[in-house]
C-alpha cells in the first residue's frame, strides 16, 4: 500500500507508480467519491475513451422497455428481447 500526505493547501500528490499504472496525465479530471469511511478517486473518461467500452458485452441479452406514445398515435409493438449487433 502506498501513502500520500495532505499538504497545508489540502492537496495530495498521487505516487508515480499509481499514475503510471492508471495512465493518469496532468490536467486530467478525477471524480471524488465519498464512500462512508473511504475517499475514492476515479478518472473521468472522455467521449473518445468511452467509445467501444461495451464492445465485449454483445453476448448479454438486452430487453427494451416499451416505447411511450402520444394519445391518438399508432402504437408499434416492439418489446421482444434484442441482442447487441456486431458492426
VEXGU-354179 format. One line per 2 residues: their letters; for each residue y negated, z, x negated of N, C-alpha, C, CB. Coordinates in steps of 0.2 Angstrom, whole numbers, plus 5000, padded with zeros to 4 digits. Glycine has a CB too. Layout:
% residues N
A) Y/Z/X/Y/Z/X/Y/Z/X/Y/Z/X  ...
This chain:
% residues 87
XX) 5006/5000/4996/5000/5000/5000/4994/5000/4996/5000/5006/5005  4989/4996/4997/4983/4995/4994/4977/4999/4998/4981/4988/4993
XX) 4973/5002/4994/4967/5006/4997/4961/5003/4995/4968/5014/4995  4956/5004/4999/4949/5002/4998/4944/5008/5000/4947/4996/5001
XX) 4938/5008/4996/4934/5014/4998/4928/5011/5002/4931/5017/4991  4925/5015/5006/4920/5013/5010/4913/5015/5007/4920/5017/5017
XX) 4909/5010/5006/4903/5011/5002/4898/5015/5006/4900/5004/5000  4892/5017/5003/4887/5021/5007/4884/5016/5013/4881/5023/5002
XX) 4885/5010/5012/4882/5005/5017/4888/5003/5022/4879/4999/5014  4893/5007/5022/4899/5006/5027/4902/4999/5025/4897/5007/5034
XX) 4902/4997/5019/4906/4991/5018/4912/4992/5014/4901/4986/5013  4917/4987/5014/4923/4988/5010/4924/4981/5007/4929/4990/5014
XX) 4928/4981/5001/4930/4975/4998/4937/4975/4999/4928/4976/4990  4939/4969/5002/4946/4968/5003/4949/4966/4996/4948/4962/5008
XX) 4955/4969/4994/4958/4968/4987/4960/4961/4986/4964/4973/4986  4959/4959/4980/4961/4952/4978/4967/4949/4981/4960/4951/4971
XX) 4973/4954/4980/4979/4951/4981/4980/4950/4989/4985/4956/4979  4976/4954/4993/4976/4953/5000/4973/4947/5002/4973/4959/5004
XX) 4967/4946/4999/4963/4940/5000/4967/4934/4999/4956/4940/4996  4970/4934/4993/4974/4928/4991/4980/4927/4995/4976/4929/4983
XX) 4983/4932/4997/4989/4931/5001/4987/4928/5008/4993/4938/5002  4982/4930/5011/4980/4928/5018/4975/4922/5017/4977/4934/5021
XX) 4973/4920/5011/4969/4914/5010/4962/4915/5014/4972/4908/5013  4959/4921/5012/4953/4923/5015/4947/4920/5010/4952/4930/5016
XX) 4942/4917/5013/4936/4914/5010/4930/4918/5011/4936/4907/5012  4925/4918/5006/4919/4921/5008/4915/4918/5014/4914/4920/5001
XX) 4912/4922/5018/4909/4920/5024/4914/4919/5030/4905/4914/5022  4920/4920/5029/4925/4919/5034/4924/4925/5039/4932/4918/5032
XX) 4924/4923/5046/4924/4929/5051/4930/4932/5052/4921/4925/5057  4930/4939/5053/4936/4943/5054/4935/4947/5061/4937/4948/5048
XX) 4940/4947/5065/4939/4951/5071/4941/4958/5069/4944/4949/5076  4937/4963/5071/4939/4970/5070/4941/4973/5077/4932/4974/5067
XX) 4947/4976/5076/4951/4979/5082/4952/4986/5081/4957/4975/5084  4950/4990/5086/4951/4997/5086/4958/4999/5090/4945/5002/5088
XX) 4963/5000/5086/4970/5002/5090/4971/5009/5089/4975/4997/5087  4968/5013/5093/4969/5020/5093/4967/5023/5086/4976/5022/5094
XX) 4972/5025/5082/4971/5028/5075/4970/5023/5070/4976/5033/5074  4970/5016/5071/4970/5011/5066/4965/5006/5067/4977/5007/5066
XX) 4962/5003/5062/4957/4998/5062/4961/4992/5059/4951/5000/5058  4961/4987/5063/4964/4980/5061/4959/4975/5060/4970/4978/5067
XX) 4960/4971/5055/4956/4966/5053/4960/4959/5054/4953/4966/5046  4957/4955/5058/4961/4948/5059/4956/4943/5058/4964/4948/5067
XX) 4959/4938/5054/4955/4932/5053/4953/4928/5060/4958/4927/5048  4947/4926/5061/4946/4922/5066/4947/4915/5065/4938/4923/5069
XX) 4951/4911/5069/4953/4904/5067/4949/4899/5070/4961/4903/5070  4947/4894/5067/4943/4889/5069/4947/4884/5074/4940/4885/5063
XX) 4944/4880/5077/4947/4875/5081/4952/4870/5077/4943/4870/5085  4950/4869/5071/4954/4865/5067/4961/4868/5065/4951/4862/5060
XX) 4960/4875/5063/4966/4879/5062/4970/4880/5067/4963/4886/5059  4968/4880/5074/4972/4881/5080/4976/4875/5081/4968/4883/5085
XX) 4974/4869/5079/4977/4863/5080/4985/4863/5078/4974/4856/5077  4989/4862/5083/4996/4862/5081/4999/4869/5081/4997/4858/5075
XX) 4996/4874/5082/4999/4881/5082/5005/4882/5086/4993/4886/5083  5005/4878/5092/5011/4879/5096/5016/4873/5096/5008/4879/5103
XX) 5015/4869/5090/5020/4864/5090/5027/4866/5089/5018/4860/5084  5029/4872/5087/5036/4874/5086/5038/4877/5093/5037/4878/5080
XX) 5034/4877/5098/5036/4880/5104/5038/4876/5110/5030/4885/5107  5040/4869/5108/5041/4864/5113/5047/4866/5117/5042/4858/5109
XX) 5052/4870/5114/5058/4872/5117/5057/4877/5123/5063/4874/5112  5051/4880/5123/5050/4886/5128/5048/4882/5135/5045/4890/5126
XX) 5052/4884/5140/5050/4882/5147/5043/4884/5149/5055/4884/5152  5040/4880/5152/5033/4881/5155/5033/4880/5162/5028/4876/5151
XX) 5031/4885/5166/5031/4884/5173/5024/4884/5175/5035/4890/5177  5022/4879/5178/5015/4878/5180/5013/4882/5187/5013/4870/5181
XX) 5007/4885/5187/5005/4888/5193/5003/4883/5198/4999/4893/5192  5004/4884/5205/5002/4879/5210/4994/4878/5209/5003/4882/5217
XX) 4992/4872/5210/4985/4870/5210/4981/4872/5216/4984/4862/5210  4975/4874/5215/4971/4876/5220/4967/4870/5223/4966/4882/5218
XX) 4967/4869/5230/4964/4863/5233/4959/4866/5238/4969/4859/5236  4954/4861/5239/4949/4862/5244/4951/4861/5251/4942/4858/5242
XX) 4949/4865/5256/4952/4863/5263/4950/4856/5265/4948/4868/5268  4955/4853/5268/4954/4846/5271/4956/4841/5266/4947/4845/5272
XX) 4958/4843/5260/4960/4838/5254/4968/4838/5254/4958/4840/5247  4970/4832/5253/4978/4831/5252/4980/4835/5246/4979/4823/5251
XX) 4986/4839/5248/4989/4843/5243/4995/4840/5240/4991/4850/5245  4996/4840/5233/5002/4837/5230/5006/4843/5228/5000/4832/5224
XX) 5013/4842/5229/5017/4847/5227/5019/4846/5220/5024/4848/5231  5018/4851/5215/5019/4850/5208/5021/4857/5205/5014/4846/5204
XX) 5026/4861/5207/5027/4867/5205/5034/4868/5201/5026/4872/5210  5036/4862/5199/5043/4862/5195/5042/4864/5188/5046/4855/5196
XX) 5047/4866/5185/5047/4868/5178/5046/4862/5173/5054/4872/5176  5041/4863/5169/5040/4857/5164/5041/4860/5157/5032/4855/5165
XX) 5042/4855/5152/5043/4857/5145/5038/4853/5141/5050/4855/5143  5036/4856/5135/5031/4853/5131/5034/4846/5129/5029/4857/5125
XX) 5030/4841/5129/5032/4834/5127/5031/4833/5119/5029/4829/5131  5035/4830/5116/5034/4828/5109/5029/4822/5108/5041/4826/5105
X) 5025/4823/5104/5020/4817/5103/5023/4812/5098/5013/4820/5100
